[in-house]
């Protein structure tokens, strides 16, 4: 970490690390910082867990009964909008 870099700078880069948007040297810099900074490591772990949870949630499908109710409500809104 250079003297002008703060944890806030690394927190932004952690998101990029999780999204695989850093080049090799940036990855090495962020990982080195994480090895030395417990608060940033905690943030990294939390963000990694949230990202995994969101990814897992996006793979689930709504029950057919819910999907049908949503379709009916959308149709009702469309009818109301076109009649109004």
C-alpha positions as CSV (number, residue, x, y, z in Angstrom):
1,X,0.0,0.0,0.0
2,X,1.4,3.4,-0.9
3,X,1.3,6.2,1.6
4,X,-1.5,8.0,-0.2
5,X,-3.8,4.9,-0.5
6,X,-6.4,4.4,2.2
7,X,-8.6,1.5,3.2
8,X,-11.4,3.3,1.4
9,X,-9.4,3.0,-1.8
10,X,-9.0,-0.7,-1.2
11,X,-12.6,-1.2,-0.4
12,X,-13.5,0.0,-3.9
13,X,-10.8,-2.3,-5.4
14,X,-12.2,-5.2,-3.4
15,X,-15.4,-5.0,-5.3
16,X,-13.4,-5.0,-8.6
17,X,-11.4,-8.0,-7.3
18,X,-14.6,-10.0,-6.6
19,X,-15.8,-9.1,-10.1
20,X,-12.5,-10.2,-11.7
21,X,-12.0,-6.7,-13.0
22,X,-8.4,-6.1,-11.9
23,X,-5.1,-6.9,-13.6
24,X,-2.5,-9.1,-12.0
25,X,-0.6,-6.4,-10.3
26,X,-3.7,-4.8,-8.8
27,X,-4.8,-8.2,-7.6
28,X,-1.5,-8.7,-5.9
29,X,-1.7,-5.2,-4.3
30,X,-5.2,-5.9,-3.0
31,X,-4.4,-9.3,-1.7
32,X,-1.3,-8.0,0.1
33,X,-3.4,-5.3,1.7
34,X,-6.0,-7.9,2.8
35,X,-3.2,-9.9,4.5
36,X,-2.2,-6.9,6.6
37,X,-5.6,-5.3,7.3
38,X,-8.2,-7.2,9.3
39,X,-11.1,-4.7,8.7
40,X,-10.6,-4.8,4.9
41,X,-10.4,-8.6,5.1
42,X,-13.7,-8.7,7.0
43,X,-15.3,-6.4,4.4
44,X,-13.9,-8.7,1.6
45,X,-15.4,-11.8,3.3
46,X,-18.7,-10.1,3.8
47,X,-18.9,-8.8,0.2
48,X,-17.9,-12.3,-1.1
49,X,-20.6,-13.9,1.0
50,X,-23.3,-11.4,-0.2
51,X,-22.2,-11.9,-3.8
52,X,-22.5,-15.7,-3.4
53,X,-25.9,-15.4,-1.8
54,X,-27.2,-13.1,-4.5
55,X,-25.9,-15.5,-7.2
56,X,-27.5,-18.4,-5.4
57,X,-30.8,-16.5,-5.1
58,X,-30.9,-15.7,-8.8
59,X,-30.8,-19.3,-9.6
60,X,-34.1,-20.0,-7.8
61,X,-37.4,-20.0,-9.6
62,X,-40.6,-18.6,-8.3
63,X,-43.4,-21.1,-7.7
64,X,-45.8,-21.3,-10.6
65,X,-48.7,-20.1,-8.4
66,X,-46.8,-16.9,-7.7
67,X,-45.8,-16.5,-11.4
68,X,-49.5,-16.8,-12.4
69,X,-50.6,-14.2,-9.8
70,X,-48.0,-11.8,-11.1
71,X,-49.1,-12.4,-14.7
72,X,-52.7,-11.7,-13.7
73,X,-51.8,-8.5,-11.9
74,X,-49.7,-7.3,-14.9
75,X,-52.7,-8.0,-17.2
76,X,-55.0,-6.0,-14.9
77,X,-52.6,-3.1,-14.9
78,X,-52.4,-3.2,-18.7
79,X,-56.2,-3.2,-19.0
80,X,-56.6,-0.4,-16.5
81,X,-53.8,1.6,-18.2
82,X,-55.3,1.2,-21.7
83,X,-58.9,2.0,-20.5
84,X,-57.8,5.0,-18.4
